[in-house]
Amino acid sequence: MAAPLRPLPRAYAAFIRQLSRERRVRASEAAFVVEGIRACGDLIRSYPNQIRSVVVSSAYLRQEATA
């Protein structure tokens, strides 16, 4: 059985927003944000050991559960 999903802490959500908006943050953290099912799937298949985290919305999970 999979571990239960935890809510995204506000500080981590703010960090993700900074990564997506500010080049200097991406450079200093050596990280970036990937959005979209196809791009994320490609990244997971190609570089699974380099992924720091995966954040998924509850709306997406509900949509996939009914598909």
Beta strands, then each sheet from edge to edge (+ up, - down):
end
